[in-house]
């Protein structure tokens, strides 16, 4: 009787593990998620201040070579180094950037996301391909005009989804 019980437990555990591995190996359907998926480059830390690394595969970058220290999650008034902000994406953060030509009212609305959400930082960035860009680890949404619903949808879909679940400091600037 004891041997039968042991076999039963082993079969149940093996079956449960098999089911878990099967469901985890299924590809995730990302077609209904906002933005464009980009191949994740790596999680390599480079020397603080260095910009000597291969080219990123998106603009703004959504993964790749970055500095060891992430940025504080704030609304910045000047452009921050990409290499610092990518670290925030690795931690599951959302990086919102906008061209300086964006109107003041839109800038105020975008900056407010750094206050409303714990893991969001906002900055001006004229190197963007679009007027407004939202980046997460491996994901990018470019917008020519402000759309609050799309911004919130992106934040809801990707905040906390980086490979490291670390959170964000709200000090400094």
C-alpha positions in Angstrom: 0.0 0.0 0.0 2.8 2.4 0.9 4.6 1.7 -2.5 1.4 2.4 -4.4 1.0 5.7 -2.5 4.6 6.7 -3.3 4.1 5.9 -7.0 0.9 7.9 -7.0 2.7 10.9 -5.5 5.5 10.6 -8.0 3.1 10.4 -10.9 1.1 13.4 -9.7 4.2 15.5 -9.2 5.7 14.4 -12.6 2.4 15.1 -14.3 2.1 18.6 -12.7 5.6 19.5 -13.6 5.0 18.2 -17.2 1.9 20.3 -17.5 3.6 23.4 -16.1 6.6 23.0 -18.6 4.2 22.4 -21.5 2.1 25.5 -20.7 5.2 27.7 -20.2 6.7 26.6 -23.5 3.8 27.8 -25.6 4.6 30.9 -27.6 2.9 34.0 -26.2 0.6 35.8 -28.6 1.8 39.4 -28.6 -0.2 40.5 -31.7 -2.8 42.3 -29.6 -0.2 44.2 -27.4 0.6 47.8 -28.1 3.8 48.8 -29.9 6.3 46.8 -31.8 8.4 44.0 -30.4 12.2 44.2 -31.0 14.7 41.4 -30.5 16.2 41.7 -27.0 19.9 42.3 -27.5 21.4 41.5 -24.1 21.7 42.6 -20.5 25.3 43.5 -20.5 26.6 46.2 -18.2 29.2 48.5 -19.6 31.5 51.0 -17.8 29.6 54.0 -16.4 29.9 56.9 -18.9 30.9 54.6 -21.8 29.1 54.8 -25.1 31.4 52.3 -26.8 29.1 49.4 -27.7 27.3 48.0 -30.8 24.4 49.9 -32.3 21.0 49.4 -30.8 18.2 47.9 -32.9 15.5 50.4 -32.1 15.2 54.1 -31.5 14.9 54.7 -28.6 16.6 51.5 -27.6 14.5 48.8 -25.8 17.4 46.6 -24.6 21.1 46.2 -24.9 24.3 47.6 -23.4 23.7 49.8 -20.4 25.4 51.4 -17.4 25.3 49.6 -14.0 23.2 52.4 -12.3 19.6 53.0 -13.4 18.1 56.5 -13.4 15.6 57.7 -10.9 12.0 57.6 -12.1 11.3 61.2 -12.6 10.2 63.7 -15.3 13.6 65.1 -16.5 13.9 68.5 -18.2 17.1 67.5 -20.1 17.9 64.4 -22.2 19.4 61.5 -20.2 21.9 59.0 -21.6 20.3 56.1 -23.3 22.8 53.8 -21.6 21.4 54.8 -18.2 17.7 54.5 -19.1 18.0 51.1 -20.7 18.8 49.8 -17.2 15.4 51.0 -16.1 13.8 49.0 -18.9 15.7 45.9 -17.6 14.0 46.6 -14.2 10.6 46.6 -15.8 10.4 50.4 -16.1 8.7 52.4 -18.9 10.7 55.2 -20.6 8.6 58.0 -22.2 10.5 60.4 -24.4 9.4 63.3 -26.6 10.9 65.7 -29.1 11.4 69.2 -27.9 9.0 70.4 -30.7 6.1 68.8 -28.8 3.7 71.5 -27.4 3.9 72.5 -23.7 0.5 71.0 -22.8 1.5 67.6 -24.1 4.8 67.8 -22.3 3.0 68.5 -19.1 0.6 65.5 -19.6 3.6 63.2 -20.4 5.6 64.4 -17.4 2.6 63.6 -15.2 3.0 59.9 -15.9 6.3 59.9 -13.9 4.1 61.1 -10.9 1.1 58.8 -11.5 3.1 55.6 -12.0 5.9 54.3 -9.8 8.2 52.9 -12.5 7.9 55.5 -15.3 10.5 58.1 -16.3 10.0 60.9 -18.8 12.5 63.0 -20.8 12.9 65.2 -23.8 14.8 63.3 -26.6 15.2 64.9 -30.0 16.8 61.7 -31.4 13.4 60.0 -31.4 12.0 58.7 -34.7 8.6 60.0 -33.6 7.3 62.9 -31.6 6.5 60.7 -28.6 8.1 57.3 -27.9 7.3 54.8 -25.2 9.9 52.1 -24.5 9.8 48.9 -22.4 12.1 45.9 -22.4 11.9 44.7 -26.0 8.9 46.8 -26.9 8.5 50.3 -28.5 5.5 52.4 -29.3 6.0 55.5 -31.5 3.3 58.1 -31.7 3.1 61.4 -33.7 0.3 62.8 -31.5 -0.5 62.3 -27.9 -3.1 59.6 -27.1 -3.5 59.1 -23.3 -5.4 55.8 -23.8 -2.5 54.4 -25.8 0.0 55.5 -23.2 -1.9 53.9 -20.4 -2.5 50.7 -22.4 1.3 50.5 -23.0 2.2 51.1 -19.3 -0.4 48.6 -18.2 0.9 45.9 -20.6 4.6 46.3 -20.0 5.4 47.9 -16.6 7.1 45.4 -14.4 7.8 43.0 -17.4 11.6 43.4 -17.6 13.9 40.5 -16.9 14.7 42.0 -13.4 11.9 43.0 -11.1 13.5 45.8 -9.2 11.4 48.9 -9.1 12.5 52.5 -9.2 13.9 55.3 -7.1 12.2 58.7 -7.2 15.0 60.8 -5.9 17.5 63.0 -7.6 17.2 64.5 -11.1 
